[in-house]
Amino acid sequence: MTTRNICYHSISDTPDDPWSVPMEHFTWQIEWLKRHYPSNGVTLTFDDGFADFCDAWAHLRDAGKFPVIMFAVSDSQGAPAWWHSTTSHPTLSRQDLRDLARQGVEIGSHTATHPHLPQIDLDAAHEEITRSKAELEEITGAPVQSFAYPYGKVSPPIVKIVREAGFSRAYTVRSGPGQNSDPFMLQRIMVLRSDSKLLFVLKMLTGCGSWIDLLRRCAWRLR
């Protein structure tokens, strides 16, 4: 079975944030996944290192089953998420990151300051990627193996930097079932606040990221 890499951001009831998922929705989604996928069939990823992840983790820790990766922006450490366009969610503190790592959450890198990596020069991109990895390893005392491209923006030179920095894998926000021959271009299924139960289930079954993706796939099969 192809692993479904699922991408969340904030687990909170924040009406003006389309990337936030209310806890009630989140718990239903996790229970559905537990009923339909084995433990190696899903990887749960969380971008941006928001502090409300602690509430999600309390549920996931009790529910068990799936591996979890939290992608942290290493310079934030408790500060509001300045890069977020709709609302400045507080981020996980240094102690939060350390505690989560000890409790079994894999801490991954989301750079130092969350820039659009292909839009900055390569020296600056190298600094963003390598400094974040080093800082998070110092905080957690564990190797940082996973990387997520901020905004999903990536280019071949950025992939090269991530690979040479010593990461084992990197995640995009490109929709798909998770199957990809390149471990530095892993697909994910984005979960949004607006997702109905039906759309969530269809996303999981098909790997599509939206109703538009689903319609395109149907149209292609009908050709």
TORPA-4810 file (N, C-alpha, C, O; in nm, 3 decimals):
<nodes>
NODE_1_0.085_-0.121_0.000_0.000_0.000_0.000_0.088_0.125_0.000_0.186_0.132_0.073_M
NODE_2_0.052_0.225_-0.081_0.123_0.352_-0.084_0.093_0.431_0.042_-0.023_0.444_0.081_T
NODE_3_0.197_0.483_0.105_0.177_0.564_0.225_0.113_0.698_0.189_0.155_0.764_0.094_T
NODE_4_0.012_0.736_0.265_-0.050_0.867_0.250_0.026_0.964_0.341_0.024_0.949_0.463_R
NODE_5_0.091_1.064_0.282_0.155_1.170_0.360_0.055_1.285_0.372_0.020_1.348_0.272_N
NODE_6_0.009_1.311_0.492_-0.098_1.408_0.513_-0.040_1.535_0.574_0.040_1.528_0.668_I
NODE_7_-0.079_1.650_0.522_-0.024_1.778_0.566_-0.129_1.861_0.638_-0.233_1.896_0.582_C
NODE_8_-0.100_1.890_0.765_-0.180_1.983_0.845_-0.096_2.107_0.877_0.026_2.107_0.862_Y
NODE_9_-0.164_2.212_0.921_-0.096_2.329_0.973_-0.145_2.352_1.117_-0.102_2.283_1.210_H
NODE_10_-0.234_2.448_1.135_-0.287_2.475_1.270_-0.406_2.383_1.300_-0.494_2.364_1.217_S
NODE_11_-0.405_2.328_1.421_-0.522_2.253_1.469_-0.594_2.346_1.566_-0.569_2.343_1.687_I
NODE_12_-0.683_2.427_1.512_-0.753_2.527_1.591_-0.877_2.572_1.517_-0.889_2.553_1.396_S
NODE_13_-0.970_2.631_1.589_-1.092_2.684_1.530_-1.069_2.832_1.501_-1.107_2.918_1.580_D
NODE_14_-1.007_2.860_1.386_-0.970_2.997_1.349_-1.038_3.030_1.217_-0.985_2.997_1.111_T
NODE_15_-1.155_3.093_1.221_-1.237_3.111_1.101_-1.167_3.181_0.985_-1.195_3.151_0.869_P
NODE_16_-1.074_3.275_1.015_-1.011_3.349_0.906_-0.885_3.280_0.854_-0.812_3.337_0.773_D
NODE_17_-0.860_3.159_0.899_-0.741_3.086_0.855_-0.784_2.960_0.781_-0.825_2.863_0.844_D
NODE_18_-0.775_2.959_0.648_-0.819_2.841_0.572_-0.736_2.717_0.596_-0.779_2.606_0.566_P
NODE_19_-0.614_2.734_0.652_-0.528_2.619_0.679_-0.546_2.563_0.820_-0.481_2.465_0.856_W
NODE_20_-0.633_2.624_0.899_-0.660_2.571_1.032_-0.767_2.463_1.024_-0.860_2.473_0.945_S
NODE_21_-0.754_2.362_1.106_-0.853_2.254_1.113_-0.904_2.245_1.256_-0.825_2.219_1.347_V
NODE_22_-1.033_2.266_1.280_-1.086_2.256_1.416_-1.059_2.118_1.477_-1.057_2.018_1.406_P
NODE_23_-1.039_2.115_1.607_-1.008_1.989_1.674_-1.116_1.884_1.651_-1.086_1.766_1.638_M
NODE_24_-1.241_1.927_1.648_-1.351_1.831_1.624_-1.335_1.761_1.489_-1.355_1.640_1.479_E
NODE_25_-1.298_1.837_1.386_-1.274_1.779_1.253_-1.152_1.687_1.257_-1.154_1.577_1.203_H
NODE_26_-1.047_1.735_1.323_-0.922_1.660_1.328_-0.940_1.524_1.395_-0.891_1.422_1.345_F
NODE_27_-1.010_1.521_1.508_-1.028_1.394_1.578_-1.111_1.297_1.494_-1.084_1.177_1.494_T
NODE_28_-1.213_1.348_1.423_-1.290_1.259_1.334_-1.200_1.203_1.224_-1.206_1.084_1.193_W
NODE_29_-1.116_1.290_1.165_-1.027_1.246_1.057_-0.929_1.138_1.105_-0.905_1.041_1.034_Q
NODE_30_-0.873_1.156_1.224_-0.777_1.058_1.276_-0.847_0.925_1.303_-0.792_0.818_1.274_I
NODE_31_-0.967_0.931_1.357_-1.040_0.805_1.384_-1.074_0.734_1.252_-1.069_0.612_1.246_E
NODE_32_-1.109_0.811_1.147_-1.136_0.749_1.018_-1.009_0.683_0.963_-1.015_0.571_0.913_W
NODE_33_-0.898_0.751_0.972_-0.771_0.695_0.924_-0.734_0.567_0.999_-0.685_0.472_0.940_L
NODE_34_-0.757_0.566_1.129_-0.724_0.447_1.209_-0.807_0.327_1.166_-0.759_0.214_1.169_K
NODE_35_-0.931_0.352_1.125_-1.017_0.241_1.082_-0.979_0.187_0.945_-1.008_0.072_0.914_R
NODE_36_-0.915_0.270_0.861_-0.898_0.233_0.721_-0.753_0.213_0.676_-0.730_0.167_0.564_H
NODE_37_-0.656_0.248_0.761_-0.516_0.235_0.720_-0.434_0.168_0.829_-0.459_0.190_0.948_Y
NODE_38_-0.337_0.086_0.791_-0.245_0.029_0.888_-0.146_0.136_0.938_-0.142_0.247_0.884_P
NODE_39_-0.069_0.102_1.037_0.022_0.200_1.097_0.127_0.250_0.999_0.175_0.362_1.012_S
NODE_40_0.163_0.167_0.899_0.261_0.210_0.799_0.195_0.269_0.674_0.262_0.290_0.573_N
NODE_41_0.065_0.294_0.681_-0.007_0.345_0.565_-0.027_0.494_0.564_-0.072_0.550_0.464_G
NODE_42_0.008_0.561_0.675_-0.014_0.705_0.687_0.103_0.767_0.762_0.150_0.712_0.861_V
NODE_43_0.150_0.882_0.713_0.241_0.968_0.790_0.172_1.102_0.807_0.131_1.165_0.709_T
NODE_44_0.160_1.147_0.931_0.097_1.275_0.962_0.206_1.381_0.975_0.296_1.369_1.057_L
NODE_45_0.196_1.486_0.893_0.293_1.594_0.901_0.222_1.725_0.936_0.107_1.747_0.898_T
NODE_46_0.293_1.809_1.009_0.238_1.937_1.056_0.341_2.046_1.026_0.452_2.043_1.079_F
NODE_47_0.303_2.141_0.941_0.395_2.248_0.903_0.383_2.369_0.994_0.275_2.399_1.045_D
NODE_48_0.495_2.438_1.015_0.505_2.570_1.078_0.530_2.566_1.228_0.569_2.669_1.285_D
NODE_49_0.511_2.454_1.296_0.544_2.446_1.438_0.453_2.529_1.526_0.500_2.592_1.621_G
NODE_50_0.322_2.530_1.498_0.229_2.606_1.579_0.211_2.543_1.717_0.214_2.421_1.732_F
NODE_51_0.193_2.629_1.817_0.181_2.581_1.955_0.057_2.495_1.976_0.056_2.409_2.064_A
NODE_52_-0.047_2.515_1.896_-0.168_2.435_1.914_-0.146_2.288_1.876_-0.233_2.204_1.899_D
NODE_53_-0.030_2.257_1.818_0.002_2.117_1.793_0.004_2.036_1.922_-0.024_1.916_1.919_F
NODE_54_0.034_2.099_2.033_0.038_2.026_2.161_-0.098_1.964_2.192_-0.104_1.854_2.247_C
NODE_55_-0.207_2.034_2.157_-0.341_1.976_2.178_-0.363_1.859_2.084_-0.420_1.757_2.123_D
NODE_56_-0.319_1.874_1.959_-0.332_1.764_1.864_-0.250_1.644_1.910_-0.296_1.530_1.900_A
NODE_57_-0.130_1.669_1.959_-0.043_1.560_2.002_-0.102_1.486_2.122_-0.086_1.365_2.134_W
NODE_58_-0.170_1.558_2.211_-0.233_1.492_2.326_-0.332_1.386_2.277_-0.342_1.278_2.335_A
NODE_59_-0.405_1.418_2.170_-0.498_1.320_2.113_-0.424_1.210_2.040_-0.456_1.092_2.055_H
NODE_60_-0.325_1.246_1.960_-0.252_1.147_1.882_-0.174_1.051_1.971_-0.166_0.932_1.943_L
NODE_61_-0.118_1.102_2.078_-0.041_1.017_2.170_-0.130_0.912_2.232_-0.089_0.797_2.249_R
NODE_62_-0.252_0.951_2.267_-0.347_0.855_2.323_-0.398_0.759_2.216_-0.417_0.640_2.241_D
NODE_63_-0.418_0.812_2.095_-0.471_0.729_1.987_-0.365_0.636_1.931_-0.395_0.525_1.887_A
NODE_64_-0.237_0.683_1.934_-0.128_0.600_1.884_-0.138_0.577_1.735_-0.213_0.645_1.665_G
NODE_65_-0.064_0.482_1.687_-0.069_0.422_1.554_0.023_0.487_1.452_0.117_0.421_1.407_K
NODE_66_0.002_0.615_1.411_0.072_0.669_1.295_0.195_0.751_1.334_0.196_0.818_1.437_F
NODE_67_0.302_0.745_1.250_0.417_0.834_1.274_0.379_0.978_1.251_0.293_1.009_1.168_P
NODE_68_0.444_1.068_1.326_0.412_1.211_1.323_0.541_1.290_1.303_0.641_1.266_1.372_V
NODE_69_0.538_1.385_1.209_0.651_1.476_1.189_0.601_1.619_1.208_0.506_1.661_1.143_I
NODE_70_0.667_1.693_1.297_0.638_1.835_1.316_0.751_1.915_1.252_0.866_1.904_1.294_M
NODE_71_0.717_1.996_1.150_0.816_2.078_1.082_0.821_2.217_1.145_0.726_2.295_1.134_F
NODE_72_0.931_2.246_1.212_0.945_2.369_1.288_1.030_2.472_1.214_1.125_2.438_1.144_A
NODE_73_0.993_2.599_1.232_1.073_2.712_1.184_1.164_2.750_1.299_1.118_2.803_1.400_V
NODE_74_1.293_2.724_1.285_1.380_2.723_1.403_1.397_2.859_1.469_1.423_2.865_1.589_S
NODE_75_1.383_2.969_1.396_1.399_3.101_1.458_1.275_3.147_1.533_1.281_3.247_1.606_D
NODE_76_1.163_3.078_1.518_1.038_3.126_1.580_1.038_3.098_1.731_1.032_3.192_1.810_S
NODE_77_1.043_2.974_1.771_1.056_2.932_1.911_0.972_3.015_2.008_1.026_3.086_2.094_Q
NODE_78_0.841_3.005_1.994_0.749_3.072_2.085_0.696_3.205_2.034_0.601_3.259_2.091_G
NODE_79_0.754_3.258_1.928_0.709_3.386_1.873_0.586_3.364_1.784_0.562_3.252_1.739_A
NODE_80_0.509_3.471_1.758_0.401_3.459_1.660_0.457_3.426_1.522_0.569_3.464_1.488_P
NODE_81_0.378_3.354_1.443_0.421_3.312_1.310_0.413_3.431_1.215_0.308_3.453_1.154_A
NODE_82_0.521_3.506_1.201_0.522_3.629_1.122_0.499_3.606_0.974_0.459_3.697_0.902_W
NODE_83_0.525_3.484_0.927_0.511_3.454_0.785_0.367_3.421_0.744_0.338_3.409_0.625_W
NODE_84_0.279_3.406_0.842_0.143_3.360_0.813_0.059_3.477_0.766_0.058_3.582_0.829_H
NODE_85_-0.011_3.460_0.654_-0.077_3.572_0.588_-0.208_3.614_0.654_-0.252_3.727_0.637_S
NODE_86_-0.270_3.525_0.730_-0.403_3.556_0.782_-0.405_3.581_0.933_-0.477_3.669_0.980_T
NODE_87_-0.328_3.507_1.008_-0.327_3.525_1.153_-0.194_3.476_1.208_-0.136_3.380_1.157_T
NODE_88_-0.147_3.541_1.312_-0.015_3.507_1.369_-0.031_3.409_1.484_-0.030_3.448_1.600_S
NODE_89_-0.043_3.282_1.451_-0.050_3.179_1.554_0.081_3.177_1.633_0.188_3.190_1.575_H
NODE_90_0.074_3.160_1.765_0.199_3.139_1.841_0.262_3.007_1.802_0.194_2.913_1.760_P
NODE_91_0.394_3.001_1.815_0.467_2.881_1.777_0.520_2.807_1.899_0.520_2.860_2.011_T
NODE_92_0.564_2.685_1.876_0.618_2.603_1.984_0.746_2.663_2.041_0.830_2.715_1.967_L
NODE_93_0.759_2.655_2.172_0.880_2.705_2.236_0.992_2.604_2.224_0.972_2.491_2.182_S
NODE_94_1.110_2.646_2.262_1.226_2.557_2.264_1.199_2.435_2.351_1.231_2.322_2.313_R
NODE_95_1.140_2.459_2.469_1.110_2.348_2.560_1.002_2.257_2.502_1.009_2.135_2.517_Q
NODE_96_0.903_2.315_2.435_0.800_2.233_2.369_0.864_2.137_2.269_0.832_2.018_2.267_D
NODE_97_0.954_2.189_2.186_1.019_2.106_2.085_1.098_1.993_2.150_1.094_1.878_2.104_L
NODE_98_1.168_2.027_2.256_1.248_1.925_2.326_1.156_1.817_2.385_1.184_1.698_2.373_R
NODE_99_1.047_1.860_2.448_0.955_1.765_2.511_0.888_1.676_2.406_0.876_1.555_2.426_D
NODE_100_0.846_1.735_2.296_0.779_1.657_2.191_0.874_1.552_2.132_0.833_1.439_2.106_L
NODE_101_0.999_1.591_2.112_1.096_1.496_2.059_1.114_1.378_2.154_1.125_1.264_2.110_A
NODE_102_1.117_1.405_2.282_1.133_1.299_2.381_1.011_1.208_2.388_1.020_1.092_2.428_R
NODE_103_0.895_1.262_2.347_0.771_1.185_2.352_0.744_1.108_2.223_0.641_1.042_2.211_Q
NODE_104_0.834_1.117_2.126_0.819_1.037_2.005_0.781_1.111_1.879_0.762_1.048_1.775_G
NODE_105_0.768_1.244_1.885_0.740_1.322_1.766_0.872_1.346_1.692_0.970_1.390_1.753_V
NODE_106_0.875_1.319_1.563_0.992_1.354_1.484_0.988_1.503_1.455_0.889_1.553_1.401_E
NODE_107_1.095_1.574_1.490_1.104_1.716_1.461_1.180_1.734_1.330_1.296_1.694_1.320_I
NODE_108_1.114_1.794_1.231_1.176_1.820_1.102_1.200_1.969_1.084_1.151_2.051_1.162_G
NODE_109_1.275_2.002_0.981_1.309_2.142_0.954_1.216_2.204_0.850_1.180_2.141_0.750_S
NODE_110_1.178_2.329_0.878_1.098_2.409_0.785_1.172_2.540_0.759_1.111_2.644_0.736_H
NODE_111_1.304_2.533_0.763_1.401_2.644_0.751_1.409_2.725_0.881_1.343_2.693_0.980_T
NODE_112_1.492_2.829_0.876_1.510_2.916_0.993_1.405_3.025_1.002_1.359_3.057_1.112_A
NODE_113_1.364_3.083_0.886_1.271_3.196_0.891_1.151_3.184_0.797_1.072_3.278_0.787_T
NODE_114_1.136_3.071_0.728_1.022_3.044_0.639_1.021_3.134_0.514_0.918_3.194_0.484_H
NODE_115_1.132_3.144_0.441_1.130_3.223_0.318_1.080_3.142_0.199_1.064_3.020_0.209_P
NODE_116_1.056_3.210_0.086_1.036_3.143_-0.041_1.175_3.107_-0.094_1.243_3.191_-0.154_H
NODE_117_1.217_2.986_-0.073_1.356_2.950_-0.100_1.401_2.978_-0.243_1.512_3.030_-0.261_L
NODE_118_1.322_2.948_-0.347_1.371_2.975_-0.483_1.384_3.124_-0.514_1.444_3.160_-0.616_P
NODE_119_1.329_3.211_-0.428_1.334_3.354_-0.455_1.450_3.425_-0.386_1.469_3.545_-0.406_Q
NODE_120_1.528_3.354_-0.305_1.644_3.414_-0.241_1.770_3.353_-0.304_1.763_3.249_-0.369_I
NODE_121_1.885_3.418_-0.283_2.005_3.364_-0.347_2.046_3.234_-0.280_2.006_3.206_-0.167_D
NODE_122_2.126_3.156_-0.349_2.156_3.020_-0.303_2.237_3.018_-0.174_2.222_2.926_-0.094_L
NODE_123_2.322_3.119_-0.151_2.396_3.125_-0.025_2.300_3.145_0.091_2.314_3.082_0.196_D
NODE_124_2.202_3.234_0.073_2.102_3.258_0.178_2.017_3.134_0.200_1.984_3.101_0.314_A
NODE_125_1.982_3.065_0.092_1.903_2.942_0.104_1.982_2.835_0.179_1.928_2.765_0.264_A
NODE_126_2.110_2.824_0.148_2.196_2.728_0.218_2.199_2.758_0.368_2.191_2.666_0.450_H
NODE_127_2.210_2.885_0.403_2.212_2.925_0.544_2.079_2.891_0.612_2.079_2.839_0.723_E
NODE_128_1.967_2.920_0.546_1.835_2.890_0.601_1.821_2.741_0.632_1.769_2.703_0.737_E
NODE_129_1.867_2.658_0.541_1.846_2.514_0.552_1.942_2.451_0.653_1.899_2.374_0.739_I
NODE_130_2.070_2.484_0.642_2.169_2.419_0.729_2.162_2.471_0.872_2.179_2.395_0.967_T
NODE_131_2.137_2.601_0.888_2.128_2.656_1.024_2.007_2.600_1.098_2.017_2.567_1.216_R
NODE_132_1.896_2.589_1.030_1.777_2.533_1.093_1.802_2.389_1.139_1.766_2.351_1.250_S
NODE_133_1.864_2.310_1.053_1.894_2.170_1.089_1.981_2.164_1.213_1.953_2.087_1.305_K
NODE_134_2.087_2.244_1.215_2.180_2.243_1.328_2.111_2.289_1.457_2.132_2.230_1.563_A
NODE_135_2.030_2.395_1.449_1.964_2.448_1.568_1.864_2.346_1.625_1.858_2.326_1.746_E
NODE_136_1.787_2.283_1.538_1.687_2.186_1.585_1.754_2.061_1.642_1.704_2.002_1.737_L
NODE_137_1.866_2.022_1.585_1.939_1.907_1.642_1.996_1.942_1.778_2.001_1.856_1.867_E
NODE_138_2.040_2.066_1.795_2.091_2.108_1.927_1.979_2.110_2.030_2.000_2.072_2.145_E
NODE_139_1.859_2.154_1.989_1.745_2.162_2.081_1.697_2.022_2.121_1.675_1.995_2.239_I
NODE_140_1.682_1.936_2.024_1.619_1.805_2.049_1.718_1.696_2.088_1.680_1.596_2.148_T
NODE_141_1.845_1.715_2.054_1.943_1.611_2.080_1.928_1.491_1.989_1.977_1.382_2.020_G
NODE_142_1.861_1.510_1.875_1.836_1.400_1.782_1.864_1.447_1.640_1.852_1.566_1.611_A
NODE_143_1.902_1.356_1.550_1.923_1.395_1.410_1.793_1.447_1.348_1.686_1.393_1.372_P
NODE_144_1.805_1.551_1.268_1.690_1.603_1.194_1.700_1.547_1.053_1.786_1.586_0.975_V
NODE_145_1.609_1.454_1.021_1.616_1.379_0.896_1.524_1.433_0.788_1.548_1.411_0.669_Q
NODE_146_1.417_1.503_0.828_1.311_1.541_0.733_1.306_1.692_0.715_1.332_1.769_0.808_S
NODE_147_1.271_1.733_0.594_1.262_1.875_0.559_1.131_1.899_0.484_1.086_1.813_0.408_F
NODE_148_1.071_2.015_0.506_0.952_2.055_0.428_0.978_2.192_0.368_1.018_2.285_0.438_A
NODE_149_0.956_2.204_0.237_0.981_2.330_0.167_0.875_2.434_0.205_0.756_2.408_0.187_Y
NODE_150_0.915_2.551_0.258_0.816_2.654_0.291_0.732_2.694_0.169_0.785_2.713_0.059_P
NODE_151_0.603_2.707_0.190_0.507_2.738_0.084_0.506_2.632_-0.026_0.441_2.650_-0.129_Y
NODE_152_0.578_2.523_-0.006_0.590_2.420_-0.109_0.676_2.462_-0.226_0.679_2.393_-0.328_G
NODE_153_0.746_2.575_-0.214_0.825_2.628_-0.325_0.961_2.559_-0.331_1.034_2.555_-0.232_K
NODE_154_0.993_2.505_-0.449_1.115_2.426_-0.461_1.168_2.437_-0.603_1.092_2.460_-0.698_V
NODE_155_1.297_2.420_-0.617_1.363_2.420_-0.748_1.478_2.320_-0.741_1.519_2.282_-0.631_S
NODE_156_1.531_2.278_-0.856_1.642_2.181_-0.851_1.762_2.225_-0.765_1.816_2.142_-0.692_P
NODE_157_1.806_2.353_-0.771_1.917_2.391_-0.683_1.883_2.379_-0.534_1.969_2.347_-0.453_P
NODE_158_1.757_2.406_-0.497_1.716_2.394_-0.357_1.715_2.247_-0.315_1.759_2.215_-0.205_I
NODE_159_1.666_2.160_-0.401_1.670_2.017_-0.371_1.813_1.972_-0.348_1.839_1.893_-0.257_V
NODE_160_1.906_2.020_-0.429_2.047_1.984_-0.415_2.102_2.027_-0.280_2.174_1.951_-0.215_K
NODE_161_2.068_2.148_-0.237_2.115_2.196_-0.106_2.059_2.109_0.006_2.132_2.072_0.098_I
NODE_162_1.931_2.078_-0.001_1.868_1.996_0.103_1.933_1.858_0.109_1.962_1.807_0.217_V
NODE_163_1.955_1.800_-0.005_2.017_1.667_-0.011_2.158_1.671_0.049_2.195_1.585_0.130_R
NODE_164_2.237_1.772_0.009_2.376_1.781_0.055_2.387_1.823_0.201_2.491_1.804_0.263_E
NODE_165_2.280_1.881_0.256_2.280_1.920_0.397_2.270_1.800_0.491_2.293_1.812_0.611_A
NODE_166_2.235_1.684_0.437_2.229_1.562_0.517_2.091_1.515_0.554_2.076_1.426_0.638_G
NODE_167_1.988_1.574_0.493_1.852_1.525_0.516_1.832_1.393_0.441_1.901_1.364_0.343_F
NODE_168_1.738_1.314_0.490_1.706_1.186_0.426_1.587_1.197_0.332_1.571_1.115_0.241_S
NODE_169_1.503_1.299_0.353_1.380_1.312_0.275_1.331_1.457_0.283_1.367_1.530_0.375_R
NODE_170_1.249_1.496_0.186_1.191_1.630_0.188_1.052_1.625_0.127_1.026_1.551_0.032_A
NODE_171_0.962_1.706_0.183_0.820_1.703_0.147_0.780_1.832_0.075_0.818_1.942_0.114_Y
NODE_172_0.702_1.813_-0.030_0.641_1.924_-0.101_0.496_1.940_-0.051_0.455_1.874_0.044_T
NODE_173_0.421_2.028_-0.117_0.275_2.032_-0.095_0.203_1.995_-0.224_0.085_2.028_-0.242_V
NODE_174_0.273_1.927_-0.313_0.211_1.879_-0.436_0.123_1.760_-0.403_0.164_1.668_-0.332_R
NODE_175_0.002_1.764_-0.455_-0.095_1.659_-0.423_-0.054_1.527_-0.485_0.002_1.522_-0.595_S
NODE_176_-0.083_1.420_-0.414_-0.057_1.288_-0.467_-0.065_1.185_-0.357_-0.068_1.221_-0.239_G
NODE_177_-0.070_1.060_-0.393_-0.086_0.954_-0.294_0.038_0.929_-0.209_0.033_0.849_-0.116_P
NODE_178_0.149_0.995_-0.239_0.270_0.979_-0.160_0.378_0.902_-0.231_0.493_0.902_-0.188_G
NODE_179_0.343_0.835_-0.338_0.440_0.754_-0.411_0.524_0.843_-0.501_0.470_0.915_-0.586_Q
NODE_180_0.656_0.839_-0.482_0.745_0.920_-0.562_0.883_0.858_-0.556_0.932_0.824_-0.448_N
NODE_181_0.946_0.843_-0.671_1.076_0.779_-0.674_1.184_0.867_-0.614_1.291_0.817_-0.576_S
NODE_182_1.159_0.997_-0.604_1.256_1.090_-0.548_1.219_1.122_-0.403_1.116_1.186_-0.380_D
NODE_183_1.298_1.079_-0.305_1.263_1.105_-0.164_1.273_1.252_-0.125_1.236_1.288_-0.013_P
NODE_184_1.322_1.337_-0.215_1.330_1.480_-0.186_1.220_1.560_-0.256_1.223_1.683_-0.260_F
NODE_185_1.122_1.486_-0.312_1.005_1.550_-0.373_0.879_1.474_-0.333_0.794_1.446_-0.417_M
NODE_186_0.868_1.441_-0.207_0.756_1.361_-0.160_0.626_1.440_-0.167_0.621_1.557_-0.128_L
NODE_187_0.522_1.376_-0.216_0.390_1.438_-0.227_0.318_1.432_-0.091_0.347_1.347_-0.007_Q
NODE_188_0.225_1.525_-0.074_0.140_1.523_0.046_-0.003_1.560_0.008_-0.028_1.621_-0.095_R
NODE_189_-0.095_1.522_0.094_-0.235_1.558_0.079_-0.266_1.666_0.182_-0.263_1.641_0.302_I
NODE_190_-0.296_1.787_0.134_-0.324_1.899_0.223_-0.466_1.890_0.278_-0.562_1.869_0.204_M
NODE_191_-0.479_1.907_0.409_-0.611_1.911_0.473_-0.641_2.056_0.509_-0.560_2.124_0.571_V
NODE_192_-0.760_2.102_0.470_-0.800_2.241_0.490_-0.924_2.251_0.579_-0.996_2.153_0.599_L
NODE_193_-0.944_2.369_0.632_-1.060_2.394_0.718_-1.191_2.365_0.645_-1.287_2.316_0.705_R
NODE_194_-1.195_2.394_0.517_-1.319_2.382_0.440_-1.350_2.238_0.398_-1.457_2.213_0.343_S
NODE_195_-1.260_2.145_0.423_-1.282_2.007_0.378_-1.400_1.943_0.452_-1.400_1.934_0.574_D
NODE_196_-1.499_1.900_0.376_-1.608_1.822_0.435_-1.558_1.681_0.464_-1.448_1.644_0.421_S
NODE_197_-1.637_1.603_0.535_-1.600_1.464_0.559_-1.588_1.389_0.426_-1.497_1.309_0.408_K
NODE_198_-1.680_1.416_0.335_-1.676_1.349_0.205_-1.548_1.384_0.130_-1.481_1.295_0.076_L
NODE_199_-1.514_1.512_0.126_-1.394_1.552_0.053_-1.269_1.493_0.119_-1.178_1.449_0.049_L
NODE_200_-1.264_1.492_0.250_-1.150_1.432_0.319_-1.132_1.286_0.278_-1.022_1.243_0.245_F
NODE_201_-1.240_1.211_0.280_-1.233_1.069_0.244_-1.188_1.053_0.099_-1.104_0.968_0.070_V
NODE_202_-1.243_1.133_0.009_-1.203_1.124_-0.131_-1.057_1.161_-0.151_-0.987_1.100_-0.232_L
NODE_203_-1.010_1.260_-0.078_-0.868_1.296_-0.084_-0.781_1.177_-0.044_-0.681_1.147_-0.109_K
NODE_204_-0.820_1.110_0.064_-0.740_0.998_0.111_-0.742_0.882_0.012_-0.640_0.815_-0.009_M
NODE_205_-0.856_0.857_-0.048_-0.869_0.744_-0.139_-0.799_0.767_-0.272_-0.750_0.672_-0.333_L
NODE_206_-0.794_0.892_-0.317_-0.741_0.921_-0.451_-0.606_0.990_-0.450_-0.533_0.983_-0.549_T
NODE_207_-0.571_1.056_-0.340_-0.449_1.137_-0.339_-0.468_1.275_-0.399_-0.373_1.353_-0.406_G
NODE_208_-0.590_1.307_-0.443_-0.618_1.440_-0.499_-0.625_1.544_-0.388_-0.658_1.512_-0.274_C
NODE_209_-0.592_1.669_-0.422_-0.587_1.772_-0.320_-0.710_1.860_-0.311_-0.723_1.939_-0.217_G
NODE_210_-0.802_1.848_-0.407_-0.919_1.937_-0.408_-1.025_1.877_-0.500_-1.001_1.780_-0.571_S
NODE_211_-1.145_1.941_-0.497_-1.250_1.900_-0.590_-1.204_1.917_-0.734_-1.237_1.836_-0.820_W
NODE_212_-1.128_2.023_-0.761_-1.079_2.047_-0.898_-0.990_1.933_-0.942_-1.002_1.884_-1.054_I
NODE_213_-0.898_1.890_-0.853_-0.811_1.777_-0.887_-0.893_1.651_-0.915_-0.864_1.576_-1.009_D
NODE_214_-0.996_1.628_-0.834_-1.081_1.511_-0.853_-1.152_1.515_-0.988_-1.157_1.415_-1.059_L
NODE_215_-1.206_1.631_-1.024_-1.276_1.645_-1.151_-1.180_1.626_-1.268_-1.216_1.564_-1.369_L
NODE_216_-1.059_1.678_-1.255_-0.960_1.660_-1.361_-0.926_1.513_-1.380_-0.913_1.465_-1.492_R
NODE_217_-0.912_1.441_-1.268_-0.881_1.299_-1.278_-0.995_1.222_-1.345_-0.972_1.136_-1.429_R
NODE_218_-1.118_1.256_-1.304_-1.233_1.191_-1.367_-1.241_1.219_-1.516_-1.269_1.129_-1.595_C
NODE_219_-1.216_1.345_-1.553_-1.220_1.383_-1.694_-1.112_1.310_-1.773_-1.137_1.266_-1.885_A
NODE_220_-0.994_1.297_-1.715_-0.884_1.228_-1.784_-0.920_1.081_-1.807_-0.890_1.025_-1.913_W
NODE_221_-0.983_1.017_-1.707_-1.018_0.876_-1.722_-1.130_0.853_-1.822_-1.144_0.745_-1.879_R
NODE_222_-1.211_0.959_-1.843_-1.322_0.945_-1.937_-1.281_0.974_-2.082_-1.361_0.956_-2.174_L
NODE_223_-1.159_1.017_-2.102_-1.114_1.052_-2.238_-1.107_0.927_-2.327_-1.071_0.937_-2.444_R
</nodes>
